[in-house]
Amino acid sequence: MGNPEEETLSDFQLFIGNKNYSSWSFRPWIGLKQAGIPFTEELVPFDFKNGNPAFRPFSPTMKVPVLKDGSLTVWESLAILEYAADVFPDAGLWPGDVGLRAHARAISAEMHAGFTALRSACPMNMRREPGRIGIDGKVQADIDRIVAIWRECLDRSGGPFLFGGFTIADAMFAPVVSRFATYLLSDDPTVATYSAAMMSLPAWIEWQEAAVQEPWTVEEEEV
Ligand SMILES: N[C@@H](CCC(=O)N[C@@H](CS)C(=O)NCC(=O)O)C(=O)O
């Protein structure tokens, strides 16, 4: 396999949670969509009160996202995107240059492992009316670090995405872009420009349009 445009079919089956809230699901979903990699979407709504029993048949961690490719199961958002980049090496999911690729992997891993203060204080909630909330020093430190990462990448690449064209790094930061917009977390012009580019992607619009129409409310995620 190589170029997704030359592929008529893939067996990729992506299990995701509610589009309005599932920030981890959004990452591989927008990455695969943006790269033109075909997949079947299986949306399984959260059922936190009962421990999400419907996740048991497909998810070894009882979390989403999960990718199935035939008999293979891949969990963890970044591992799913890495697998897609391996299966479709011509899809441009990582920068071509080895040094830029290392940088893109570093910030993607930093996102995957970190920014816990921001993630817990400001859950992704695409339906929420934009508005500020009180934020503490730890959340502000996460915001400052994210803005520094974006500014460094965009200054070097010239945009519109972190490494010029859309890569896994953008997919990993997509839910943060959404949080910045929902909770009005930064007035930095770099954030505004980058967010506008991300939020005008057809894949972003498709996800958001579905998210805002979902009937489910998850109280734990409403701030
Ligand atoms: N590190 C995991 C995080 C997955 C995760 O926490 N997913 C959330 C939804 S966004 C989930 O399934 N939560 C259900 C639960 O914790 O019971 C990844 O990158 O995929």
The ligand as a Tripos MOL2 file, in Angstrom:
@<TRIPOS>MOLECULE
LIG
   20    19     1     0     0
SMALL
NO_CHARGES

@<TRIPOS>ATOM
      1 N1         -4.0690    8.0070   25.5960 N.3       1 LIG1
      2 C1         -5.3100    7.5790   24.9680 C.3       1 LIG1
      3 C2         -6.4540    8.3060   25.6400 C.3       1 LIG1
      4 C3         -7.7960    7.6960   25.3050 C.3       1 LIG1
      5 C4         -8.9150    8.2780   26.1610 C.2       1 LIG1
      6 O1         -8.7120    8.7040   27.3270 O.2       1 LIG1
      7 N2        -10.1220    8.2790   25.5810 N.am      1 LIG1
      8 C5        -11.2960    8.7430   26.2900 C.3       1 LIG1
      9 C6        -12.2170    9.5120   25.3630 C.3       1 LIG1
     10 S1        -11.5230   10.9840   24.6970 S.3       1 LIG1
     11 C7        -12.0890    7.5420   26.7650 C.2       1 LIG1
     12 O2        -12.2740    6.5880   26.0460 O.2       1 LIG1
     13 N3        -12.5970    7.5920   27.9790 N.am      1 LIG1
     14 C8        -13.4460    6.5680   28.4780 C.3       1 LIG1
     15 C9        -13.1330    6.2050   29.8950 C.2       1 LIG1
     16 O3        -12.1320    6.7230   30.4280 O.co2     1 LIG1
     17 O4        -13.8740    5.4080   30.4690 O.co2     1 LIG1
     18 C10        -5.2280    7.8710   23.4710 C.2       1 LIG1
     19 O5         -4.3420    8.6120   23.0530 O.co2     1 LIG1
     20 O6         -6.0050    7.3090   22.6940 O.co2     1 LIG1
@<TRIPOS>BOND
     1     1     2 1
     2     2     3 1
     3     2    18 1
     4     3     4 1
     5     4     5 1
     6     5     6 2
     7     5     7 1
     8     7     8 1
     9     8     9 1
    10     8    11 1
    11     9    10 1
    12    11    12 2
    13    11    13 1
    14    13    14 1
    15    14    15 1
    16    15    16 2
    17    15    17 1
    18    18    19 2
    19    18    20 1
@<TRIPOS>SUBSTRUCTURE
     1 LIG1         1 GROUP 0 **** ****
